[in-house]
Amino acid sequence: MDTLELLAHPVRLRVVHALRGGRTLTTGQLCALIPDVSKATVYRHVDLLAAGGILDVAGERRVRGAVERRYRLRKERADIDAETAHALTPQHHERAFTAAMAALIAEFGAYLQRQGSDPVDDLVGYRQHAIWLSRDELVALIGAMQAAIAPLLANEPSQERVRYLLSPILFPAEQQDPL
């Protein structure tokens, strides 16, 4: 199974999201973070991601006679590079986008089901804006967003920090009307 095939599944994307930020987690911990998915399904998808080189075993220990593995994300394998993105067909892009949206919807649903979730207090946002941009303005916007986000990706967990998912989505909404 290639990287795109591995990542184009909502449960596998949720596992990848859970491990982003340098986390190492056991499959049991992943199950706790994805409670709306059966344990058997999480275990199966973790196995597929590990076999496909997306996850590494960060450590093992014996727990009540069984081997418990801690997994970490191989970031360089969990991202689609520009060359691969250029080679994708529109159908591949649609499938990847659909999987990403399904994972996002499931993550948001899991958040809302957690005791004490408060979208207003947690500053949850899901706005959509329509903006008119030239190619140069679009490139500048993407650069500014990357410059704002990139340093924060290195943040380590702490008592003051809450883990957020940030999912920028950008695409042309329609053909430009002739002026």
N, C-alpha and C positions, 0 to 999 in steps of 0.2 A: 504494500500500500504506500503511495507517495505522500509527501507532506500535505499537499492540498486535500487529498482524500481523507487523511487522518484529521485534519483540522476542520473539515466541512461537515461536522456533526455537532449538534448543540450540547450533548453531554460531554464530549471530549473538549469542546471549547470551554465549558464551565470548569473542567478539571484544570485546563491550562490557565484560565483566569485565576483560579484559587491558588495556583503555584507561582504566579507572577510576583515580582517584588522580592526575589531571592528567598522565598519560603521553601522549607523542606517539610513535607507532611507525610504521614502514613496514610494508607488507604482508608483506615478507620476514621482518621481526622477528615479526610476528603468526604467520606460519607456523611459526617456530621455537618459539614459545610454545604452539602447538597442533599438535604433531607428529603426532598420531594422525589428523588430518584432512588430506586431500590439498590441495596448494597451489592447484589449480584451484578447489576448493570454497571455500577461505578467500578467494581473490581474488573469487569470485562474490558471496559474502556481504558482503565489504567494499564492493563496488560497490553492492549493494542498500542497505546502511546509509548510504552516502554520498548516494546518490540520494534516499533518504527523509529526509535532513536529520538523521540521528542522529550522523553523523560529519562533521567539517569537514576540509578539506585544510589542514594547518598549515604546509606548505611543500613545495617541489618542487626537485629538482636532477637534472641529467643524469648518468647512470651508464652508461658503455659504450653511448652512443647512445640509451638508453631514459630515460624520465622516471620518477624514483622519487619517490613522494609519501609524506609523513609525515601521519598522521591523528591527530586528537584527538577525543575524545568531547564532544558537546554535551549536557552533563548535564541541562539543562532539557528536552531532547527524549528522553532515555533513561529517564526515569522516568514512571510512570503516576500522574497526579495524582488527588486524591480524587474530583473530579467524574467523571472517566473511569471510575474503579473502581466508583463507584455505578451507572453505566450498563451495566456488563458483566453478561451473563447468567451463570448457573452454568456453562454450557458454555464460555464465554470464560475464566472463572476456572480451570476444570479444564484447559483447553488451556495456559494460561499457567503453571500450577503444574507440569504435566507437562513442559513445555519447561525450566522452571527446575530441576526435579529431574534431568532428563536431562543438562543442562549441568553440574550439580553432580557427578553421578556420573562424567561424563567428565573433569572437572577433577581429581577425587580419583584416578581411575585414572591420569591423566597424572602426578600427583604421585608415586604409588606406583612408576611405571615409571622415574622419574628416578634416576640413580645417586646413592647416598648418602641417599636418603629414609629417614627414621627416625621413624615416627609417635609413638613414645614420647618421643624426644629433642626432636622438634619440637612437643610438647605438643598434638598433634592431638586434637580432641574431637568426638564425635558421639553425645552422650547424648540421651536423651529422658526428660522428666519429666512426670508427670501432676500437675497442681495444681488445686485448687478455688478459684475466684475469683469475687467479686461483680463487677458491672460497674465499680464505683468502684475496686476492687483491680486489675482488669485495666487500666483507664486509668492508674492510678498505676504499674503495672509497665511498661507501654509507655513512659510518660514517663521513668521511671528508666533504662530501656534506651537510649532516645534520648539522654538526658543523658550517659550513660556513653560512647556510641559517637560522637556527633556531633563532639566536639573531636578525636578521633583521625583522623577522615576528612581533616583538613587536614595530617596528618603528611607531610612530604616524604621521599623516599627518602634513605637514608644508609648508611654502612658498617655501622652497628649494627642497622639495621632490615631485617627480612625481610617481604616482602609476604604477607599472609594474606587468605584469603577468609572473610568472616563472613556467615553466612546464617541469620538468625533466622527461625524458622517458628513460627507460633502460630495454632491453630484449635481450636474446641471438638471434643473427641474423641467425645462422645456426648450424648444428651439427658440432662439431670439426672434422677436417680432421685427420685421423690417421697419426702419424709421422713415 
